[in-house]
Amino acid sequence: MQLNEDYVAAFMGSQLQLHTLRESAIESRESILFPTQDSNEGKITSFYLSKEFLVYSTENGNINHFYIDEWQFVNRYKHDTGVKKIFPEPFGVSLVFIDD
């Protein structure tokens, strides 16, 4: 589990939930589950929550940057092999990772 000023990210086995700590003015932003139902990303292997981004990796080699302010993905990188662990810098913009 990781916290920032406004959100908590909870890792639950193979899924990740981003949930607000305060009442949101926009009802659809109270909670979201990753990977989303329409994706074929596989299990989440690692994640990081910064003030502005939720970054997570998957066993299928995806690294996703979800921009919290806009409530949407802003970057998706597909690696050739699975990603085991990500190590973002404090702002969550750039990172290094360990793959299979």
C-alpha positions in Angstrom: 0.0 0.0 0.0 1.2 3.5 -0.8 -0.2 6.9 0.1 0.2 10.4 -1.2 -1.6 13.6 0.1 -4.9 12.7 -1.6 -4.9 9.0 -2.7 -4.1 5.5 -1.6 -2.9 2.8 -3.9 -3.6 -0.7 -2.6 -2.1 -3.8 -4.3 -4.3 -6.8 -4.0 -2.6 -9.9 -5.5 -2.8 -9.2 -9.2 -4.8 -5.9 -9.2 -4.3 -2.4 -8.0 -6.9 0.0 -6.6 -6.5 3.7 -6.6 -8.9 5.3 -4.1 -9.3 8.9 -2.9 -8.7 9.7 0.8 -11.1 12.7 0.7 -14.5 13.2 -0.8 -14.1 13.9 -4.5 -16.0 16.6 -6.3 -16.1 14.2 -9.3 -17.9 11.0 -8.3 -16.2 8.9 -11.0 -12.8 9.7 -9.5 -13.4 8.1 -6.1 -11.9 4.7 -7.1 -10.4 2.9 -10.1 -9.2 -0.7 -10.5 -6.1 -1.7 -12.6 -5.8 -3.4 -14.9 -9.0 -2.1 -16.4 -11.5 -4.7 -17.6 -10.9 -3.9 -21.3 -7.1 -4.5 -21.1 -5.1 -7.6 -21.6 -2.1 -6.6 -19.5 -1.8 -9.6 -17.2 -0.9 -9.4 -13.5 0.6 -6.3 -11.9 4.1 -6.9 -10.7 5.1 -3.5 -9.2 3.7 0.0 -8.7 4.6 3.5 -7.4 2.3 6.3 -6.3 3.6 9.9 -6.6 1.7 13.1 -6.1 0.7 13.2 -9.7 1.1 9.7 -11.1 0.3 6.1 -10.5 2.9 4.0 -12.3 2.6 0.3 -12.6 4.2 -2.6 -14.4 2.8 -6.0 -15.5 4.0 -9.5 -16.2 3.3 -9.0 -19.9 5.9 -6.2 -20.1 3.7 -3.1 -19.8 4.7 0.0 -17.9 1.8 2.5 -17.5 1.7 6.1 -16.2 -1.7 7.1 -15.0 -2.0 10.9 -14.5 -4.2 11.4 -11.5 -5.2 15.0 -12.3 -6.6 14.1 -15.7 -7.8 10.6 -14.5 -6.3 9.0 -17.6 -3.2 7.2 -19.0 -0.6 9.5 -20.4 2.1 7.0 -21.2 2.1 3.3 -22.0 5.4 1.5 -22.7 5.4 -2.2 -24.0 8.7 -4.0 -23.2 9.7 -7.3 -25.0 9.6 -9.4 -21.8 7.8 -9.2 -18.4 8.7 -6.4 -16.0 9.4 -7.6 -12.4 10.1 -4.4 -10.6 10.0 -0.6 -11.3 12.1 2.1 -9.5 10.7 5.5 -10.3 12.3 8.8 -9.3 10.2 10.7 -6.6 8.0 12.5 -9.1 7.2 9.3 -11.0 8.1 10.7 -14.4 11.1 8.6 -15.2 12.2 5.2 -14.0 14.4 2.2 -14.3 13.1 -1.4 -14.2 14.2 -5.1 -13.8 12.7 -7.4 -16.4 12.5 -11.2 -16.8 
